[in-house]
Amino acid sequence: MDGAECLIRTLSENGIGICFMNPGTSEMRFVNALDRVPEMRGMLCLFEGVCAGAADGYGRIAGKPAATLLHLGPGLANGLCNFHNARKARTPVVSIVGEHTRQHLRYDAPLSADIEAFARTVSEHVRVARDPAGLGCEISGTIAAAVAPPGQVATLIIPADVSWSEVEASGPGVAPARRPLPAPETIGQAARLLRSPGAALLLGGTALSARAVAAAGRLAAHTGALVFADRNAPRMVWGRRGFLPRLMPYFPEAALEALAGVRNMVLVETQAPVSFFGYPETPSYLLPEGCPVSVLAARSEDGTSALEALAEECGAGPGAALANPSPKAEPGEAPLTCEAIGDALAALMPEGAIVSDETVSAQPILVERLRAAAPFERMPVTGGAIGQGLPVALGAACAAPDRKVVALEADGSAMYTLQALWTMARERLDVVTVIFANRRYRILEIEMQRAGIATPGPAAQAMMDIGRPDLDFVRMAEGLGVPATRAATVQEFWAQFRAAVETRGPVLIEAVL
């Protein structure tokens, strides 16, 4: 077999069955090898940022890597923003980047670039396959690096001549990675801390699963400890579950107020809370001064099992029954608002849905309203790089084709990776996209006010206005093959979203606010 087939077979034999790709000349051998390894599903994306984000969404839901195949340094550079988000999510991704032939590199051709330097900004494991004889081992080593807890983007750069060279065998199998349980003394120490006044838990990583949240609820009921969720965790249960942790507030003032009474903070697969940005005369570190911090489970450990062991150590019972909020009935005709959209989502979204959430200014309203929804999983923004929402939804739909995926997307953010709609249409992925069309960079208006600028001038205002002309998401979606509608009233949105969740396949609703 040639090196390209070695790559595809090694990935497939190690349980990696999908590759999001945007190939070029140096990757043609890999494209050709897809027909010889039918176990690998190649999925074409029209922009590398979509490939990277789709692999992130797939890995978050599947719990195992997807692969990406990108073209040289500029192709990788186009994907860096969503690889950044995947890095912050600790998502396992096997990133394959094609390179010029080894002899061609000396000539500094137009597409020559320092691919290794680009890759190291998002990946700690970066290798170049310089010897065809060692290609199989390099691929397996990259897979092993990607799946090692807590997960990472692992990059392998393959020169074109290595891809067409003869290779004797595919790479060896990679043993499944297992997250260890923290030591018994660590669990015992955490139990003592939770019994003290002002104790709190902060959950992140994989420790916001249904099992983890249930154990945390038992601990809260038994010890009185506060339970917070890292707002940038990669995946969390939400909806009518009885107990839900408190989402860490976005702005530092609200977070400082929420944490003011904390006297001991116990971390589970996350770090001590810090603000998203630094502000004048406002601390970046959000815990009260002198508050001790301990770790129940590191990012690489099994936080869910640690919480269950901690609940047992504390003698926590099943916990008090908590009243679930009820979704609201369909209202009459009225102008559309974020609150009304949240109410409709809570009432109509099917149980077990997956929500890719890249709303920004609307997010606090939606998160609160969606407490009344049937239980679902929410995938928030992790690294803050814009353009995550649509590709992550795409990848999630590939990982869980039997579950409805809902992408909640700000209009400005949608424009970064709108090409994801084309792949959703091509692959008939079951994704409902809701565009929050306020035609403003609303979060920047809020930040302008927070900076003490009450009346920005016309030049500044123009930088926060994405009207003139208004973006027409119905026409753009239809041009990319996705059926679309526009809702300007509450009644229209309820009718359109109800129809969308009852339809299989991609649908877009432009919600005009």
C-alpha positions in Angstrom: 0.0 0.0 0.0 1.1 3.6 -0.3 1.5 6.1 2.5 -1.9 7.6 1.9 -3.7 4.2 2.3 -1.6 3.5 5.4 -3.0 6.7 6.9 -6.6 6.0 6.1 -6.3 2.4 7.3 -4.5 3.2 10.5 -7.1 5.8 11.4 -10.0 3.4 10.6 -8.5 0.4 12.4 -8.2 2.6 15.5 -11.9 3.6 15.5 -11.7 6.9 13.6 -14.3 6.6 10.9 -14.8 10.2 9.7 -12.5 12.8 8.2 -13.6 16.4 7.7 -11.4 17.6 4.8 -10.6 20.4 2.5 -7.8 18.9 0.4 -5.4 20.3 -2.2 -2.8 19.1 -4.6 -0.5 17.6 -1.9 -3.4 15.6 -0.5 -4.7 13.9 -3.7 -3.3 10.5 -2.7 -5.3 10.6 0.5 -8.4 11.5 -1.4 -7.8 8.6 -3.8 -7.3 6.2 -0.9 -10.9 6.8 0.4 -12.2 4.4 -2.3 -9.9 1.6 -1.0 -10.9 2.0 2.6 -14.7 2.3 2.6 -14.8 2.3 6.4 -13.6 5.9 6.4 -16.2 8.5 5.7 -14.7 11.5 4.0 -16.7 14.7 4.4 -16.0 17.7 2.3 -16.2 21.2 3.9 -15.8 24.4 1.9 -13.6 26.1 4.5 -11.0 24.8 6.9 -12.5 26.5 9.9 -15.6 24.3 9.3 -13.4 21.2 9.2 -11.8 22.1 12.5 -15.1 23.1 14.2 -16.8 20.0 12.9 -14.1 17.7 14.4 -14.5 19.6 17.7 -18.3 19.0 17.8 -17.9 15.4 16.7 -15.3 14.7 19.4 -17.3 16.4 22.2 -20.3 14.2 21.5 -18.7 10.9 20.3 -16.0 11.0 23.0 -13.5 9.9 20.4 -11.6 11.7 17.7 -12.5 12.7 14.2 -9.7 13.4 11.7 -9.2 16.5 9.7 -7.2 16.8 6.4 -6.0 20.3 5.4 -3.8 21.7 2.7 -0.4 23.0 3.6 0.3 25.9 6.0 -2.4 28.3 4.7 -5.1 25.6 5.0 -4.1 24.9 8.6 -4.0 28.7 9.3 -7.6 28.9 8.1 -8.6 26.3 10.7 -6.7 27.7 13.6 -9.6 29.6 15.2 -11.7 26.5 15.7 -8.7 24.4 16.5 -8.2 26.9 19.3 -11.7 26.3 20.5 -11.1 22.5 20.4 -7.9 23.0 22.4 -9.7 24.8 25.1 -12.4 22.1 25.1 -9.8 19.4 25.4 -11.4 17.7 22.4 -9.4 14.8 20.9 -8.7 15.6 17.2 -6.3 14.0 14.8 -5.2 16.8 12.5 -3.5 15.7 9.3 -1.8 18.4 7.2 -0.3 17.9 3.8 3.1 19.3 2.9 5.2 19.8 -0.2 7.4 16.9 -1.2 10.6 16.8 0.8 12.9 17.8 -2.1 10.6 20.7 -3.1 10.8 22.4 0.2 14.2 23.8 -0.5 12.8 26.1 -3.2 10.5 28.2 -1.1 7.5 27.8 -3.4 4.6 30.2 -3.1 2.6 27.9 -0.7 5.7 27.0 1.5 5.1 27.9 5.2 6.3 26.9 8.6 3.4 24.4 9.2 5.0 23.2 12.5 4.9 26.8 13.9 1.3 27.2 13.0 0.4 23.8 14.5 2.1 24.5 17.8 -0.3 27.3 18.6 -3.1 24.8 19.0 -1.3 21.5 19.4 1.3 20.2 21.8 1.9 17.1 19.8 3.3 18.1 16.4 5.2 15.6 14.2 6.5 15.5 10.6 6.5 12.1 8.9 9.8 12.3 7.1 10.4 8.6 6.7 7.9 6.4 4.9 9.1 3.4 6.8 8.0 5.0 10.1 4.7 6.4 8.8 2.4 3.9 10.5 4.0 4.4 13.9 3.8 8.2 13.5 0.1 7.9 12.7 -0.6 5.7 15.7 1.5 7.9 17.9 -0.6 10.9 16.8 -3.8 9.1 17.6 -2.5 8.1 21.0 -1.6 11.7 21.8 -5.0 12.9 20.7 -6.9 10.5 23.0 -4.6 10.8 26.0 -6.7 12.4 28.8 -8.0 15.0 28.8 -7.7 15.1 25.0 -6.0 17.4 22.5 -5.5 18.4 18.9 -2.6 16.2 17.8 -1.0 17.2 14.4 0.8 15.1 11.9 2.3 16.7 8.8 2.8 14.4 5.8 4.9 15.4 2.8 3.3 14.5 -0.5 6.1 12.1 -1.5 5.6 10.2 1.7 2.0 9.8 0.8 2.8 8.1 -2.5 5.8 6.0 -1.2 5.3 2.3 -0.6 4.6 1.3 3.0 4.6 -2.3 4.3 1.8 -2.1 6.9 -0.6 0.2 8.6 0.2 1.5 12.1 -0.2 -0.5 15.3 -3.4 -0.4 17.4 -3.7 2.3 20.1 -4.9 1.2 23.5 -8.1 2.9 24.7 -7.3 5.8 27.1 -8.8 5.7 30.6 -9.2 8.5 33.0 -7.9 7.5 36.5 -9.9 8.0 39.6 -8.3 10.5 42.1 -6.6 8.9 45.1 -8.8 8.0 48.2 -7.0 10.6 50.3 -7.9 13.3 47.8 -11.6 12.3 48.0 -11.4 12.3 51.8 -9.9 15.7 51.9 -12.6 17.1 49.6 -15.3 15.6 51.9 -13.8 17.4 54.9 -13.8 20.7 52.9 -17.4 20.3 51.8 -18.5 20.0 55.4 -17.0 23.4 56.2 -19.0 26.6 55.9 -18.8 28.4 52.6 -17.7 25.4 50.5 -18.3 25.3 46.8 -17.7 23.0 43.8 -16.8 24.2 40.3 -17.5 21.5 37.6 -15.9 21.5 34.2 -14.5 19.2 31.6 -16.4 15.9 31.4 -17.9 16.4 34.9 -21.1 18.0 33.7 -22.7 14.8 32.5 -26.0 13.6 33.9 -24.2 11.3 36.4 -21.9 14.0 37.5 -24.6 16.6 38.0 -26.8 14.1 39.9 -23.9 13.4 42.3 -23.2 17.1 42.7 -26.9 17.7 43.5 -26.8 15.0 46.2 -23.7 16.7 47.7 -25.4 20.1 47.6 -28.4 18.8 49.4 -26.4 16.9 52.0 -23.6 19.4 52.8 -25.1 22.8 51.7 -22.2 23.4 49.4 -22.7 25.7 46.4 -22.3 24.0 43.0 -21.1 26.1 39.9 -20.6 25.1 36.3 -17.7 26.4 34.2 -19.6 28.4 31.6 -16.9 27.4 29.0 -17.1 23.6 29.6 -17.3 21.7 26.3 -20.6 19.9 27.1 -23.2 20.0 29.8 -26.6 18.6 30.6 -29.4 21.2 31.0 -33.2 21.4 31.1 -35.7 19.9 33.5 -33.4 17.7 35.6 -34.4 18.7 39.1 -30.9 19.9 40.2 -28.8 22.0 37.9 -25.6 23.8 38.9 -25.3 27.6 38.7 -23.6 28.7 35.6 -20.6 30.9 36.3 -21.6 34.5 35.3 -19.9 36.0 32.2 -19.2 39.5 33.5 -16.8 39.7 36.5 -19.0 41.9 38.7 -21.8 39.3 38.7 -19.2 36.5 39.2 -17.6 38.3 42.1 -21.0 38.7 43.7 -21.9 35.1 43.2 -18.6 33.9 44.7 -18.4 36.4 47.5 -19.4 33.9 50.2 -17.1 31.1 49.1 -14.5 30.1 51.7 -13.3 26.9 50.1 -13.4 26.1 46.4 -13.1 22.5 45.1 -12.3 22.1 41.4 -13.5 19.2 39.3 -11.8 19.1 35.8 -11.4 22.8 35.6 -9.4 25.8 36.9 -10.1 28.5 39.4 -12.5 31.1 37.8 -11.2 34.1 36.0 -12.9 36.8 33.9 -13.1 36.5 30.2 -11.3 39.8 29.8 -9.5 42.2 32.0 -11.2 45.5 33.0 -9.9 48.6 34.7 -10.1 48.4 38.5 -11.7 45.0 38.4 -9.9 41.8 39.5 -9.3 39.1 36.8 -9.2 36.4 39.5 -12.7 36.0 40.7 -12.4 34.1 44.0 -12.4 36.1 47.3 -8.9 37.0 48.4 -7.3 34.2 50.4 -9.9 31.6 49.4 -8.2 28.2 49.3 -8.5 26.1 46.2 -8.2 22.4 46.1 -8.6 19.8 43.3 -10.9 16.9 43.5 -10.2 15.7 40.0 -7.6 17.1 37.5 -8.5 17.7 33.9 -7.0 14.3 33.0 -8.9 12.4 35.8 -12.4 11.0 36.0 -14.4 13.8 37.5 -17.8 12.1 37.2 -16.6 9.0 39.2 -14.8 11.3 41.6 -18.1 13.2 42.4 -19.9 9.9 42.9 -17.2 8.6 45.2 -17.3 12.0 47.1 -21.1 11.7 47.5 -20.6 8.2 49.0 -17.8 9.4 51.2 -20.0 12.2 52.6 -23.0 9.8 53.1 -25.1 11.9 50.7 -28.5 10.5 50.1 -30.7 10.8 47.0 -31.2 14.5 47.6 -34.3 16.6 48.0 -36.9 16.5 45.2 -36.8 19.8 43.3 -39.6 21.3 41.4 -38.9 21.6 37.7 -39.9 24.8 35.9 -42.7 24.3 33.4 -42.5 25.5 29.8 -44.8 28.3 28.9 -47.8 27.9 26.6 -47.8 29.3 23.1 -48.6 33.1 23.4 -50.6 35.2 21.0 -49.2 37.5 18.3 -46.4 39.8 19.5 -43.0 41.1 18.2 -40.2 38.5 18.6 -37.8 38.8 21.5 -35.0 36.7 22.9 -37.3 35.8 25.8 -40.0 34.6 23.5 -37.5 32.5 21.5 -36.3 30.9 24.7 -39.8 30.1 25.8 -40.5 28.5 22.4 -37.3 26.4 22.5 -38.1 25.2 26.0 -41.6 24.2 25.0 -40.8 22.5 21.6 -37.3 21.1 21.7 -37.4 17.3 21.9 -35.8 15.5 24.8 -32.2 14.4 24.2 -31.5 17.3 21.8 -28.0 18.7 21.4 -27.7 22.4 21.4 -24.7 24.2 19.9 -24.9 27.6 21.5 -23.0 30.6 20.0 -25.3 33.3 21.1 -23.6 36.1 23.0 -25.7 38.9 24.4 -28.8 36.6 24.3 -27.2 33.8 26.1 -28.1 34.6 29.8 -31.8 34.9 28.8 -31.7 31.6 26.8 -29.9 29.6 29.5 -32.4 30.7 32.1 -35.4 30.0 29.8 -34.0 26.6 28.8 -34.1 25.3 32.4 -37.7 24.5 31.6 -36.8 22.5 28.4 -36.9 18.7 28.3 -33.5 17.4 29.3 -30.8 18.1 26.6 -27.1 18.7 26.2 -25.7 22.1 25.6 -22.3 22.8 23.9 -21.2 26.3 24.8 -18.4 28.4 23.4 -15.1 27.1 24.9 -12.2 29.3 23.6 -14.1 32.4 22.5 -12.9 32.3 18.9 -15.9 33.3 16.7 -17.4 30.9 14.2 -17.8 27.8 16.4 -21.5 27.3 16.5 -22.4 26.0 13.0 -19.4 23.7 12.5 -19.8 22.3 16.0 -23.5 21.5 15.3 -22.4 19.9 12.0 -19.9 17.6 13.8 -22.4 16.8 16.6 -25.0 15.7 14.0 -22.4 13.3 12.5 -21.6 11.9 15.9 -25.3 11.4 17.0 -27.4 11.1 13.8 -30.4 9.8 15.8 -30.6 13.1 17.9 -32.0 16.5 16.9 -29.3 19.1 16.8 -30.2 22.8 17.3 -27.7 25.5 16.5 -28.4 28.8 18.3 -26.3 31.3 16.3 -25.7 35.1 16.5 -26.0 36.7 13.0 -22.5 38.2 13.1 -20.9 35.0 14.3 -22.7 33.0 11.6 -20.9 34.8 8.9 -17.5 33.4 9.9 -18.3 29.8 9.0 -21.6 30.0 7.0 -20.1 27.4 4.6 -21.1 24.8 7.2 -24.7 25.0 5.9 -23.5 23.6 2.5 -22.1 20.5 4.2 -25.2 20.1 6.3 -27.3 20.1 3.1 -25.0 17.8 1.2 -25.0 15.2 4.0 -28.7 15.7 5.0 -27.7 16.4 8.6 -30.5 16.8 11.1 -29.7 20.4 12.3 -32.1 23.2 13.0 -30.3 26.5 12.9 -31.8 29.6 14.5 -30.1 32.9 13.6 -30.6 35.7 16.1 -30.7 38.5 13.6 -30.5 41.8 15.6 -28.1 43.1 12.9 -25.8 44.5 15.6 -22.7 43.4 17.3 -24.7 43.8 20.5 -22.0 42.4 22.8 -19.7 45.2 21.6 -22.3 47.8 22.4 -22.5 46.4 25.9 -18.7 46.5 26.2 -18.7 50.1 24.9 -21.1 51.0 27.7 -19.0 49.1 30.3 -16.0 51.1 29.1 -17.8 54.3 30.2 -18.6 55.5 26.6 -22.2 56.4 26.8 -22.6 58.0 23.4 -20.1 56.6 20.9 -19.7 58.7 17.7 -20.9 57.7 14.2 -17.6 56.1 13.2 -17.6 53.9 16.3 -21.3 53.1 15.8 -20.6 52.0 12.3 -18.2 49.3 13.6 -21.0 47.7 15.7 -23.7 47.9 13.0 -24.0 44.9 10.6 -27.0 46.3 8.7 -26.8 48.6 5.7 -27.2 46.2 3.9 -29.1 43.8 6.1 -27.9 40.2 5.9 -30.5 38.0 4.3 -30.0 34.6 5.9 -33.0 33.1 4.1 -31.5 33.7 0.7 -27.9 32.7 1.8 -29.1 29.5 3.4 -31.2 28.6 0.3 -28.2 29.3 -1.9 -26.2 26.8 0.2 -29.0 24.2 -0.1 -30.7 24.6 3.3 -34.5 25.4 3.4 -35.0 28.6 5.3 -37.8 30.8 6.7 -37.9 34.1 8.5 -39.8 34.9 11.7 -40.5 38.4 12.9 -43.3 37.6 15.4 -43.7 35.2 18.3 -46.4 33.3 16.5 -44.3 32.9 13.4 -41.4 31.6 15.3 -43.4 29.0 17.3 -44.9 27.7 14.1 -41.6 27.6 12.2 -39.6 26.0 15.0 -42.4 23.4 15.6 -42.3 22.5 11.9 -38.5 22.4 11.9 -38.1 19.9 14.8 -40.7 17.7 13.2 -38.7 17.7 9.9 -35.6 15.6 9.4 -32.7 17.3 7.7 -31.2 20.8 7.8 -33.5 23.8 8.3 -32.7 27.5 9.1 -34.9 30.1 10.8 -33.9 33.7 10.6 -35.3 35.2 13.8 -35.5 38.9 13.3 -35.2 40.8 16.6 
